[in-house]
Structures are given as C-alpha cells and as structure tokens.
C-alpha cells in the first residue's frame, strides 16, 4: 500500500485486535474491530505508521497524541489535506 508523504493530514482505516472473556460457540469467531483514525502522518517505518493528533506551530514541530498502527493492520489510508502545519 502506497502511503502519503509525511506531515499530511490523513484518515486511516485499520483492524484492531479483539478480546472477549465470555464463552463462545466453537464455530463462532469474533471479528476484529474496524477502526477509523485521523491525524498528521508523522512517521513511517517498515512495520508501522505513526499519527499525531496535534502538531505545534512553534519551531521544532513538537507532537502530541501519538498513535502507532502496525502496517499489517492498515486496510486503507487517504490524504485529507495537502496543507502542512507551519
């Protein structure tokens, strides 16, 4: 999957693991949770991407609200804005 450039505002669709402590029928397999997350794409690694909920406008570009998502869990990603925070 081709990823947008860094520092773009993106929407990511991804699958999260699921855990249930209750009893299930042997033929029932609980599904993974489909998650939608948005944020600034601040890092790309071979095994994960990282979004920031907030990016500072001050020099040094500090970030907050970081979310790392394993690349194997990402099902779709789209660019929401071409603007880069200054």
Secondary structure, DSSP 4 states (H G I P E B T S, - for coil): -PPPPTT-EEEEEEEE-----S---TT--PPPEEEEEEEEEEEE-SSEEEEEEEE-SSTT--EEEEEEEEGGGEEEEEEEE-----
